[in-house]
Amino acid sequence: MNSIEFSDLGLSDPILRALAARNHVTPTPIQAEAIPGLMQGRDMLGIAQTGTGKTGAFALPVLHKFRNPRPKENIRRPRALVLAPTRELAIQIGEEFEAYAAQMKLRQTVIFGGVKENRQISALKRGLDIVIATPGRLLDLHGRNLVDLSGVEYFVLDEADRMLDMGFVRDVRKIVAALPEDRQSLLFSATMPNEIAKLSKQMLRDPLRVEVTPQATPVERIEQTVRHVSAGGGKTQALRDVFADPDLSRVILFTRTKHRANRVAEQLEKMGVPAAAIHGNKSQAARQKALKRFRAGNCRVLVATDIAARGIDIDGVTHVINFELPNEPESYVHRIGRTARAGASGVAIAFCDPSERKYLRDIEKLLKMSLTMVGDGPKGEETAPPKRQGRGGGKGRGGKGSGHRHGHKPANANGKPRRRGGKRGGRNPQKAA
């Protein structure tokens, strides 16, 4: 059991006061292991999933480093840069930085696409200490000389494997090339595919390696069941059956595609179940409105593609439903990790039609266990899996297969090759983020 407290880590008094105000006394394992090395200036490679406290692990050392007022010269050059793959995660990281720095005089902003850029540009012109950004909009602003990255002392690449999935690695490399070589760098990733391992070797110097899993695996705290359904309308009937149970009070339901997310949300509304959809084709305002409704308890179900499977921290989720099983078993683990947070228990329900039985076998192989079957066994003969699509589905980034992995240009939200340069070219990538 971890007996270290934040007061033992040498953090500055303003940070300790902010932690105390949030009733944060004991660091998580990744925070206890990472913060001392980061405060000594080490680069770090972190293998960690959402829910491990990794935002605090990289935010607290940078705030400690910036505890003294900066010189007024070069005030427009940000000193810290955090890259995140999605708008929602960037906003959440920004909120955490703001809370930790509540007792400090630091300036920060969050930069992402899908919204007008005027306020972001104004914040950059006024001068900032910390920038949290998604790659597309940041690269666009940098290409127009609206952000100067030459003063970055502290660089964090969060959810690196998700960056790879969404086709952002090329943009990330361009941003890294614009940073000064004399900097402290951190890379976080839940998994370590070859491309990310290669990027980490290029980006980090003699890094401290920290590998932490959540305090308990999903298998230990989540009741996992599967319902076999027939092709066609079997899943719609399964929805009616499960939502007859009032215990499903705060539910995240996952689909593979954006189009399916919209359809399922509409079906639920027709059944009298308040629901909202969130995916890459939704505007930023619509996505934030859906999240706000769900957090406030004003809708019972948040229907999502895998964009919400990582990084978005929503408390009190009672159930996760895999309306469509993911084609990558690791995505199943990330999805069901939205429930059973902060020591609570949770329930994960999977629907499996004849075309998804291979996905179910892959999931059970990864978990080294079989999901508990509810109702009758498999219905009908097994069929071939659906045509493979990237996480998030649809025709935007994370959909239309994984063409960017084979040398093709990433697509924008309309499935067309992404345009480079100019105002529109910078925003399109983020539309699907």
C-alpha positions in Angstrom: 0.0 0.0 0.0 1.3 3.5 -0.9 2.1 5.4 2.3 3.7 8.4 0.5 1.8 11.7 0.6 2.1 14.7 -1.8 3.8 16.6 1.0 6.7 14.2 0.8 7.4 14.8 -2.9 8.9 18.3 -2.5 6.1 20.1 -4.4 5.8 23.9 -3.8 3.4 25.3 -1.3 0.9 26.7 -3.8 0.5 23.3 -5.4 0.1 21.6 -2.0 -2.6 24.1 -1.1 -4.4 23.4 -4.3 -4.2 19.6 -3.7 -5.5 20.0 -0.2 -8.4 22.1 -1.5 -9.3 19.1 -3.7 -8.8 16.6 -0.8 -5.9 15.0 -2.7 -3.5 13.7 0.0 -2.0 10.5 -1.4 -0.6 10.3 -4.9 -1.6 7.4 -7.2 1.2 4.8 -8.0 2.1 6.5 -11.3 2.3 9.9 -9.5 4.4 8.6 -6.7 6.8 6.9 -9.1 7.0 9.6 -11.8 7.0 12.9 -10.0 10.4 12.7 -8.2 12.2 11.8 -11.5 10.3 14.5 -13.5 11.2 17.1 -10.9 14.9 16.2 -11.5 14.4 16.9 -15.2 14.2 13.3 -16.6 12.4 12.4 -19.7 9.7 9.8 -19.2 8.0 7.0 -21.1 4.7 6.2 -19.3 2.7 3.1 -20.1 -0.6 3.9 -18.4 -4.3 3.8 -19.1 -6.9 6.3 -18.2 -7.8 6.2 -14.5 -4.2 5.9 -13.3 -3.8 9.6 -12.4 -1.3 10.3 -15.2 -2.5 13.8 -15.8 -1.4 14.7 -12.3 1.8 12.8 -12.9 2.9 15.2 -15.6 1.0 18.4 -14.6 2.3 18.7 -11.0 6.0 18.6 -11.9 5.6 21.3 -14.7 3.7 23.5 -12.3 6.4 23.1 -9.7 9.0 24.0 -12.3 7.1 27.2 -13.2 6.5 28.2 -9.5 8.6 31.3 -9.9 7.4 34.2 -12.1 8.9 34.1 -15.6 10.9 36.9 -17.2 8.8 39.4 -19.2 10.9 38.9 -22.3 9.6 36.2 -24.7 6.3 36.3 -22.8 4.5 35.1 -26.0 6.5 31.8 -26.1 4.7 29.0 -24.3 6.9 27.2 -21.8 5.0 23.9 -21.7 3.1 22.1 -24.5 0.7 19.2 -23.9 -0.6 17.4 -27.0 -3.8 15.3 -26.7 -5.6 13.4 -29.5 -9.2 14.7 -28.9 -10.9 17.9 -28.0 -12.6 16.4 -25.0 -9.3 15.1 -23.5 -7.6 18.4 -24.2 -10.3 20.3 -22.3 -10.2 17.8 -19.4 -6.4 18.2 -19.1 -6.8 22.0 -19.2 -9.3 21.8 -16.3 -6.9 19.7 -14.3 -4.0 22.1 -14.9 -6.3 25.0 -13.9 -7.3 23.3 -10.6 -3.7 22.4 -9.7 -2.5 25.9 -10.5 -5.4 27.7 -8.6 -2.9 29.2 -6.2 -0.4 30.3 -8.9 -0.2 33.1 -11.4 0.1 31.2 -14.6 -1.6 31.6 -18.0 -2.8 28.7 -20.0 -5.2 27.9 -22.8 -6.6 24.9 -24.7 -6.3 24.9 -28.5 -8.5 22.6 -30.6 -10.4 22.6 -33.9 -14.1 22.6 -34.5 -14.5 26.1 -33.0 -13.6 29.6 -34.1 -9.9 30.3 -33.6 -10.2 34.0 -32.6 -10.1 33.5 -28.8 -7.3 31.0 -29.1 -5.2 33.4 -31.2 -6.0 36.3 -28.7 -4.8 34.1 -25.8 -1.5 33.3 -27.7 -0.9 37.0 -28.4 -1.4 37.9 -24.7 1.2 35.4 -23.7 1.0 31.9 -22.1 2.9 29.6 -19.9 1.1 26.4 -20.8 -0.7 25.3 -24.0 -2.8 22.2 -24.2 -3.7 21.4 -27.8 -4.8 18.9 -30.4 -2.3 18.5 -33.3 -4.3 19.7 -36.3 -5.3 23.2 -35.0 -1.9 23.7 -33.3 0.0 22.9 -36.6 -2.3 25.2 -38.5 -1.6 28.1 -36.1 2.1 27.4 -36.1 2.1 27.3 -39.9 0.7 30.8 -39.9 3.3 32.0 -37.4 0.6 32.5 -34.8 2.3 30.4 -32.1 6.0 30.3 -31.3 7.1 26.9 -30.1 10.8 27.8 -29.8 10.5 28.5 -26.0 9.0 25.1 -25.0 10.8 23.7 -22.1 8.4 20.9 -21.2 6.6 18.7 -23.8 4.0 16.0 -23.1 2.5 13.7 -25.8 -0.5 12.1 -24.2 -2.4 9.0 -25.6 0.3 8.4 -28.2 -1.3 5.2 -29.4 -4.6 7.0 -29.9 -2.7 9.6 -32.0 -1.5 6.7 -34.2 -5.1 5.3 -34.6 -6.4 8.8 -35.6 -3.7 9.4 -38.1 -2.0 12.2 -36.2 1.5 10.8 -36.0 2.7 12.8 -39.1 1.4 16.0 -37.5 3.0 15.1 -34.2 6.4 14.6 -35.9 6.1 18.1 -37.5 5.3 19.6 -34.1 8.2 17.9 -32.4 10.5 19.1 -35.2 9.5 22.7 -34.3 10.4 22.3 -30.6 13.9 23.2 -29.2 16.1 20.2 -28.7 16.9 21.3 -25.1 13.6 20.3 -23.5 12.1 17.8 -21.1 9.8 15.3 -22.9 7.2 12.9 -21.8 5.3 10.3 -23.8 2.2 8.4 -22.4 0.6 5.5 -24.2 -1.8 2.7 -23.1 -0.1 0.3 -25.5 3.2 0.4 -27.3 2.8 -0.4 -31.1 6.0 -0.4 -33.2 5.4 3.1 -34.6 5.0 4.6 -31.1 8.1 2.7 -29.8 10.0 4.2 -32.7 8.7 7.7 -32.0 9.6 7.4 -28.3 13.2 6.6 -29.2 13.4 9.7 -31.4 11.7 12.0 -28.9 13.0 10.9 -25.5 16.6 10.9 -24.1 17.5 8.3 -21.6 13.9 8.2 -20.3 12.6 7.1 -17.0 10.2 4.2 -17.8 7.0 4.0 -15.7 4.5 1.3 -16.3 1.3 1.3 -14.2 -2.0 -0.5 -14.6 -5.2 0.7 -13.0 -5.6 -0.3 -9.3 -7.8 -3.2 -10.3 -8.4 -4.7 -13.8 -11.9 -4.7 -15.3 -12.2 -8.4 -14.7 -11.9 -7.9 -11.0 -14.6 -5.2 -10.5 -16.9 -5.4 -13.5 -19.6 -7.9 -14.0 -19.3 -8.9 -17.7 -22.1 -10.5 -19.7 -22.9 -11.2 -23.3 -26.2 -11.6 -25.1 -26.2 -13.5 -28.4 -28.7 -11.9 -30.8 -29.9 -12.7 -34.3 -28.9 -10.7 -37.3 -31.2 -7.9 -38.3 -33.3 -6.6 -35.5 -31.9 -8.7 -32.7 -30.0 -5.8 -31.1 -32.9 -3.5 -31.1 -35.0 -6.0 -29.2 -32.0 -6.6 -26.8 -32.0 -2.8 -26.2 -35.7 -2.9 -25.2 -35.0 -5.8 -22.9 -32.0 -4.4 -21.0 -33.5 -0.9 -20.6 -36.5 -2.3 -18.9 -34.2 -2.6 -15.9 -34.2 0.7 -14.0 -30.8 -0.1 -12.6 -29.3 1.0 -15.9 -29.4 4.6 -14.8 -26.2 6.0 -16.2 -25.1 4.2 -19.3 -22.4 4.6 -21.9 -23.3 2.6 -25.1 -20.6 2.0 -27.7 -21.0 1.6 -31.4 -18.3 1.1 -34.1 -19.5 3.8 -36.4 -20.7 7.4 -36.2 -23.8 6.6 -38.3 -24.8 3.8 -36.0 -24.3 6.0 -32.9 -26.9 8.4 -34.3 -29.3 5.7 -35.2 -29.1 4.0 -31.8 -29.6 7.3 -30.0 -32.7 7.9 -32.1 -34.0 4.4 -31.4 -33.5 4.9 -27.6 -35.4 8.2 -27.7 -38.3 6.5 -29.5 -38.3 3.9 -26.7 -38.6 6.7 -24.1 -35.0 6.4 -23.0 -33.2 9.8 -23.0 -30.0 9.6 -25.0 -27.4 11.7 -26.6 -24.7 10.8 -29.2 -21.1 11.9 -29.2 -18.7 11.2 -32.1 -16.2 12.9 -34.4 -18.8 14.3 -36.8 -20.6 16.2 -34.1 -19.6 19.9 -33.6 -17.6 20.8 -30.5 -20.6 22.6 -29.1 -22.9 19.5 -29.6 -20.3 17.2 -28.1 -19.8 19.4 -25.0 -23.6 19.8 -24.7 -24.1 16.0 -24.8 -21.4 15.4 -22.2 -22.8 18.2 -19.9 -26.3 16.6 -20.1 -25.0 13.2 -19.3 -22.8 14.4 -16.4 -25.8 16.3 -15.0 -28.0 13.2 -15.2 -30.3 14.8 -17.8 -29.9 11.9 -20.2 -29.7 8.2 -19.2 -27.5 7.1 -22.1 -24.4 8.5 -23.8 -24.0 6.8 -27.2 -20.4 7.0 -28.3 -17.8 5.8 -30.7 -14.4 4.9 -29.3 -13.6 8.7 -29.1 -15.0 8.5 -25.6 -13.3 5.2 -24.6 -10.2 6.9 -23.4 -9.4 10.1 -21.6 -13.0 11.2 -20.8 -13.5 10.9 -17.0 -17.2 10.6 -16.1 -18.1 9.5 -12.6 -20.9 7.2 -11.6 -21.3 5.2 -14.9 -23.4 2.2 -13.8 -23.3 0.2 -17.1 -21.3 0.0 -20.3 -23.1 -1.6 -23.3 -21.1 -2.8 -26.3 -23.9 -2.5 -28.9 -21.3 -3.5 -31.4 -18.2 -5.4 -30.4 -14.9 -3.7 -31.3 -12.7 -5.3 -33.8 -9.7 -4.8 -31.5 -10.0 -6.6 -28.2 -8.0 -3.9 -26.4 -10.7 -1.4 -27.3 -13.2 -3.6 -25.3 -11.1 -3.2 -22.2 -10.8 0.6 -22.7 -14.6 0.8 -23.2 -15.7 -1.1 -20.1 -13.2 0.8 -18.1 -15.7 3.7 -18.2 -17.5 2.0 -15.3 -16.2 0.7 -12.0 -14.1 3.8 -11.4 -12.8 5.1 -8.0 -13.3 1.7 -6.4 -16.9 1.2 -7.4 -18.3 -1.8 -9.1 -19.9 -1.8 -12.6 -21.6 -3.9 -15.2 -20.6 -4.4 -18.9 -23.1 -5.9 -21.3 -22.1 -7.0 -24.8 -24.4 -7.8 -27.8 -23.0 -10.3 -30.2 -24.6 -11.2 -33.6 -23.3 -14.0 -35.9 -20.8 -11.7 -37.6 -19.2 -10.7 -34.3 -18.4 -14.1 -32.8 -14.8 -13.9 -33.9 -14.5 -10.5 -32.1 -16.0 -12.1 -29.0 -13.4 -15.0 -29.1 -10.6 -12.5 -29.4 -11.9 -10.5 -26.4 -12.2 -13.6 -24.2 -8.8 -14.7 -25.3 -7.3 -11.4 -24.2 -9.3 -11.5 -20.9 -8.4 -15.2 -20.3 -12.0 -15.8 -19.4 -15.4 -16.3 -20.9 -18.1 -13.6 -20.6 -21.2 -14.8 -18.7 -23.9 -15.7 -21.3 -27.4 -14.3 -20.6 -30.3 -15.9 -22.4 -30.0 -18.4 -25.2 -26.8 -19.3 -26.9 -25.6 -18.2 -30.4 -28.3 -17.7 -32.9 -27.8 -18.8 -36.5 -24.6 -19.7 -38.4 -21.5 -17.6 -37.8 -20.8 -15.1 -40.7 -17.8 -13.1 -41.7 -17.0 -10.1 -39.5 -18.1 -6.6 -40.8 -15.6 -4.8 -43.0 -12.8 -3.6 -40.8 -13.1 0.0 -39.8 -10.9 2.2 -37.6 -11.9 3.3 -34.1 -14.6 5.7 -34.2 -16.0 4.4 -37.5 -17.6 6.5 -40.2 -15.7 8.2 -43.0 -13.6 10.6 -40.9 -10.4 10.0 -39.1 -10.5 6.8 -37.2 -12.9 5.5 -39.9 -12.7 4.3 -43.5 -10.2 1.6 -42.5 -6.7 2.6 -41.7 -5.5 4.0 -45.0 -3.1 6.4 -43.3 -1.1 3.4 -42.1 -0.4 2.4 -45.7 1.0 5.7 -46.9 -2.3 7.4 -47.9 -3.1 10.9 -46.6 -5.5 10.9 -43.6 -9.0 11.8 -44.5 -11.1 14.7 -43.2 -14.5 14.3 -41.7 -16.0 14.0 -45.3 -13.7 11.1 -46.2 -11.7 13.2 -48.7 -7.9 13.6 -48.6 -6.9 16.2 -46.1 -5.9 19.6 -47.5 -2.6 21.1 -46.3 -1.9 24.7 -45.5 -4.3 27.6 -45.3 -7.0 28.2 -42.9 -9.3 25.4 -43.9 -6.6 22.8 -44.2 -5.7 23.3 -40.5 -9.2 22.8 -39.2 -10.3 19.8 -41.2 -8.2 17.2 -39.3 -9.6 18.3 -36.0 -13.2 18.1 -37.2 -13.0 14.3 -36.7 -10.9 14.4 -33.6 
